[in-house]
Amino acid sequence: MPELALPSTLPPTLNRISLRDIQRPVQQELKAFQAYFRKEMEAKVLLINRIAHYILRHKGKQIRPLLVFLSAQTCGTIQDTTFQAAALVELLHTATLVHDDVVDGAERRRGVFSINALWKNKVAVLFGDYLLSRGLLLALRHQNYKLLHEVADAVRRMSEGELLQIEKARKLDIDEETYFQIIGDKTGSLIAACTTCGALSTTDNPEAITRMRIIGEKIGLAFQIRDDLFDYGVDDVGKPLGIDLQEKKMTLPLIYSLRQVTPQKKREIMRIVRKRKKNAQDIKYISQFVEEAGGLAYARKQMEQLAQEALTILEAFPPSEARTALSHLIAYIVQRKK
């Protein structure tokens, strides 16, 4: 994948910059957040604590809390409200992941067993409900109604995006505009909630808050396109290759590619896409078709353009270590290998 064209104020390559480097400006806050978040998940029920401990042991890169803290510090000084914002986002995000695994019948997430695989669907659904309630109560306890509104609206949009994608998977009539609507709701909404809540926790400036919301939306779109590109790759990224195709999800590389070919070729490809069960040869054939038709290159270009737009908006904020780290995080997201 080509390197992202970064603004002249930033280094031309991120090859030597790790996620740990990006975390450095808020390293102490992220460390303190681990204990804060663990406390917000605690309960008097032993089973809940056992599941919570399992989730905390296998937490991923925690990009979303990092986005909250860097956005907050870019706009002002991190305070208690910032920790509440990060915990609220992470509680509701974790709840949606647990519920998603039940809906999808997924037995693994990022290489480890899902909650429903270990404790069955009923426990997983109830645990997801518990996390949702803890997030709501956290916001109400501190009377953070603005934060609650942002995150609740993100969950609404995520649900709408998922349902729209299911509807379109049945009809297979998705176009590029609908695709961006879906990923904006599914992924952009929560990333935007991270950056917006971070800003809300440290500033009352409406222009700064709006800029952070737009930055989050663009990061979310770019993040999802990167995920969709993995479906056509050859690397082990913790997500089965071709899973989107198996589930009849029409993503940007395929949507673009189908616009470039004759009606006859389009019908041939769509016959394969409509198959209930696709074998390895089917997946390989469609992947080669998408690459040769320019779908991968087009999706990468769109992803990089969105990241560049986010970086440009970010430059409106005063220079700071946090702003630089947030710029690096944006580039990291689109250049990540998993």
C-alpha positions in Angstrom: 0.0 0.0 0.0 1.4 3.5 -0.9 2.4 5.7 2.0 -0.1 8.3 3.1 0.8 11.8 1.8 1.1 13.6 5.1 1.2 17.4 5.5 4.7 19.0 5.3 4.6 19.6 9.1 4.6 15.9 9.8 7.3 13.2 9.1 7.0 11.7 5.5 6.8 8.1 6.9 5.6 6.4 9.9 7.7 3.3 9.5 9.5 3.9 12.8 6.5 5.2 14.8 4.7 2.6 16.8 1.4 2.8 18.6 3.3 3.1 21.8 5.0 6.3 20.5 1.6 7.7 19.6 0.3 6.9 23.1 3.2 8.8 24.8 1.5 12.2 25.3 -1.4 10.5 27.3 0.6 7.5 28.5 -0.1 8.2 32.2 -3.8 8.9 31.6 -4.2 5.6 29.6 -2.5 3.7 32.4 -4.9 5.2 35.0 -7.8 4.5 32.7 -7.2 0.8 32.9 -8.0 0.8 36.6 -10.8 3.3 36.1 -12.5 1.1 33.4 -12.0 -2.1 35.4 -13.8 -0.5 38.4 -16.7 0.6 36.1 -17.2 -3.0 35.0 -17.3 -4.5 38.5 -20.4 -6.1 40.0 -21.5 -8.2 43.0 -22.1 -11.2 40.7 -19.1 -13.5 40.3 -20.0 -14.5 36.8 -20.0 -10.9 35.6 -16.6 -10.2 37.2 -15.2 -13.4 35.6 -16.4 -12.4 32.1 -15.2 -8.8 32.7 -11.7 -10.1 33.7 -11.6 -12.2 30.5 -12.5 -9.2 28.4 -9.9 -7.0 30.0 -7.2 -9.6 29.6 -7.8 -9.7 25.9 -8.4 -6.1 25.1 -7.1 -5.0 21.8 -5.2 -1.8 20.9 -7.8 0.4 22.6 -7.8 2.9 19.8 -11.1 4.4 21.0 -10.0 5.5 24.5 -6.8 6.7 22.9 -8.8 8.9 20.5 -10.8 10.3 23.4 -7.7 11.3 25.4 -5.8 12.7 22.4 -8.8 14.7 21.2 -9.4 16.0 24.7 -5.7 17.1 25.1 -5.7 18.7 21.7 -8.6 20.8 22.8 -7.6 21.5 26.4 -6.6 19.8 29.6 -7.6 16.3 30.5 -9.8 16.1 33.5 -12.2 13.7 35.3 -14.9 14.2 32.6 -12.4 12.8 30.0 -12.1 9.6 31.9 -15.8 9.3 32.1 -16.1 10.0 28.4 -13.5 7.3 27.6 -15.2 4.7 29.9 -18.7 5.5 28.5 -17.5 5.0 24.9 -15.6 1.8 25.8 -18.5 0.3 27.8 -21.0 0.8 25.0 -18.6 -0.2 22.3 -17.7 -3.5 24.2 -21.4 -4.2 24.7 -22.1 -3.8 20.9 -19.1 -6.2 20.2 -20.5 -8.8 22.5 -24.0 -8.5 20.9 -22.5 -8.6 17.4 -20.8 -11.9 18.1 -24.1 -13.4 19.2 -25.9 -12.1 16.1 -23.1 -13.3 13.8 -22.6 -16.6 15.6 -18.9 -15.8 15.9 -16.8 -18.1 18.0 -13.7 -16.0 17.9 -12.8 -12.3 18.1 -9.2 -11.3 17.3 -8.0 -14.8 17.7 -9.5 -15.5 21.1 -12.8 -17.2 22.0 -15.9 -14.9 22.0 -18.1 -14.5 25.1 -20.9 -16.5 23.5 -18.5 -19.3 22.6 -17.4 -19.7 26.2 -20.6 -18.8 28.1 -23.3 -19.3 25.4 -25.7 -16.8 23.9 -28.0 -16.1 26.8 -25.1 -15.1 29.1 -23.5 -13.0 26.3 -26.7 -11.1 25.6 -27.3 -10.4 29.3 -23.6 -9.4 29.8 -23.9 -7.0 26.9 -27.1 -5.5 28.4 -25.2 -5.1 31.7 -22.4 -3.1 30.0 -25.0 -0.9 28.3 -26.6 -0.2 31.6 -23.3 0.6 33.3 -22.5 3.1 30.6 -25.9 4.8 30.9 -25.6 4.9 34.7 -22.0 6.3 34.5 -23.2 9.2 32.5 -26.3 9.8 34.6 -24.3 9.6 37.9 -22.1 12.5 36.7 -24.9 14.3 34.9 -22.9 14.1 31.6 -25.9 14.5 29.4 -24.0 15.8 26.4 -21.7 12.8 26.5 -24.7 10.5 26.9 -26.4 12.1 23.9 -23.4 11.7 21.7 -22.8 8.0 22.5 -26.5 7.1 22.5 -26.9 8.6 19.1 -23.8 6.7 17.9 -25.4 3.4 19.1 -28.6 4.3 17.2 -26.6 5.0 14.0 -24.6 1.8 14.4 -27.8 -0.2 14.7 -29.4 1.5 11.7 -26.2 0.9 9.6 -26.1 -2.8 10.5 -29.8 -3.2 9.6 -29.4 -1.3 6.3 -26.4 -3.5 5.4 -28.5 -6.6 6.1 -31.3 -5.3 3.9 -28.9 -4.5 1.1 -27.2 -7.9 1.4 -30.5 -9.5 0.6 -31.2 -7.4 -2.4 -27.5 -6.9 -3.5 -28.4 -3.5 -4.9 -25.9 -1.3 -3.0 -24.3 1.6 -4.7 -21.3 3.8 -3.5 -23.5 6.4 -1.9 -25.4 3.8 0.2 -22.1 2.1 1.1 -20.7 5.3 2.6 -24.0 5.8 4.4 -23.7 2.3 5.9 -20.1 2.6 7.0 -20.7 6.2 8.2 -23.3 4.8 10.6 -21.6 1.5 11.5 -18.1 2.8 12.1 -17.9 6.6 11.6 -20.5 7.3 14.2 -18.6 5.7 17.1 -15.2 7.1 16.1 -16.9 10.5 15.8 -18.3 10.0 19.3 -14.8 9.4 20.6 -13.4 12.6 19.2 -16.5 14.6 20.0 -16.7 13.4 23.6 -13.0 14.0 24.1 -13.5 17.6 22.9 -16.6 18.1 25.0 -14.7 17.0 28.1 -12.2 19.8 27.9 -13.7 22.7 25.9 -17.0 24.6 25.4 -15.8 26.0 22.0 -18.5 24.9 19.5 -16.2 25.3 16.5 -13.5 23.0 18.1 -16.2 20.4 19.0 -17.6 20.5 15.5 -14.1 20.1 13.9 -13.4 17.1 16.2 -16.7 15.5 15.2 -15.9 15.9 11.4 -12.4 14.5 12.0 -13.9 11.5 13.8 -16.4 10.8 11.0 -13.6 10.9 8.4 -11.3 8.7 10.5 -14.2 6.2 10.9 -14.8 6.0 7.1 -11.1 5.5 6.4 -10.9 2.9 9.2 -13.7 0.9 7.7 -12.4 1.0 4.2 -9.1 -0.3 5.5 -11.0 -3.2 7.1 -12.8 -3.8 3.9 -9.5 -4.0 2.0 -8.3 -6.7 4.3 -11.1 -8.9 2.9 -9.2 -9.0 -0.4 -5.7 -9.4 1.1 -3.4 -12.2 1.8 -2.2 -11.3 5.3 -3.5 -12.9 8.5 -5.3 -10.0 10.1 -7.4 -11.8 12.6 -10.4 -11.7 10.3 -11.1 -14.6 7.9 -10.3 -13.6 4.3 -13.3 -13.3 2.1 -15.7 -13.2 5.1 -17.5 -10.1 3.6 -18.0 -11.9 0.4 -19.3 -15.0 2.2 -21.8 -12.8 3.9 -22.8 -11.0 0.7 -21.5 -7.7 1.9 -20.9 -5.3 -1.0 -17.9 -3.2 -0.1 -16.2 -0.3 -2.0 -13.6 -2.4 -3.9 -16.3 -4.6 -5.4 -18.9 -1.8 -6.0 -16.3 0.2 -7.9 -15.1 -2.8 -9.9 -18.6 -3.8 -11.1 -19.0 -0.3 -12.5 -16.0 -0.8 -14.8 -17.0 -3.9 -16.6 -19.6 -5.1 -19.2 -23.1 -6.1 -18.2 -22.1 -9.7 -19.0 -19.1 -9.7 -16.8 -21.1 -8.1 -14.0 -23.7 -10.8 -14.2 -21.0 -13.5 -14.0 -19.5 -11.9 -10.9 -22.9 -11.4 -9.2 -23.8 -15.0 -9.8 -20.9 -15.9 -7.6 -21.6 -13.3 -5.0 -25.2 -14.6 -4.7 -24.1 -18.1 -4.0 -25.0 -19.2 -0.5 -21.7 -20.9 0.0 -18.6 -19.9 -1.8 -15.5 -22.0 -2.0 -11.9 -20.9 -2.0 -11.8 -20.7 -5.8 -14.8 -18.4 -5.8 -13.2 -16.0 -3.3 -9.9 -16.1 -5.2 -11.6 -15.4 -8.5 -13.5 -12.4 -7.2 -10.4 -11.0 -5.4 -8.4 -11.2 -8.6 -11.3 -9.6 -10.5 -11.4 -6.7 -8.0 -7.7 -6.1 -8.2 -7.6 -6.2 -12.0 -10.6 -3.9 -12.3 -8.9 -1.3 -10.1 -11.2 -1.7 -7.1 -8.4 -2.0 -4.6 -6.5 1.0 -5.9 -9.7 3.1 -5.9 -10.6 2.1 -2.4 -7.1 2.9 -1.1 -7.3 6.3 -2.8 -10.7 7.1 -1.2 -9.3 6.0 2.2 -6.2 8.1 1.9 -8.2 11.1 0.8 -10.4 10.9 3.8 -7.4 10.6 6.1 -5.8 13.6 4.4 -9.0 15.6 4.9 -9.0 14.7 8.6 -5.4 15.8 8.9 -6.0 19.1 7.2 -8.9 19.9 9.6 -6.7 18.9 12.5 -4.2 21.6 11.6 -6.7 24.2 12.6 -5.9 23.3 16.2 -2.9 24.9 18.0 0.3 22.9 17.6 0.9 20.5 20.5 2.3 17.1 21.3 -1.2 15.7 21.5 -2.1 17.1 18.0 1.0 15.6 16.5 0.2 12.2 18.1 -3.4 12.4 16.8 -2.1 13.1 13.3 0.2 10.1 13.6 -2.8 8.0 14.9 -4.8 8.9 11.8 -2.0 7.8 9.5 -1.4 4.7 11.6 -5.1 3.7 11.2 -5.0 3.7 7.4 -1.5 2.1 7.2 -2.1 -0.6 9.7 -1.5 -4.2 8.7 -4.3 -5.7 10.9 
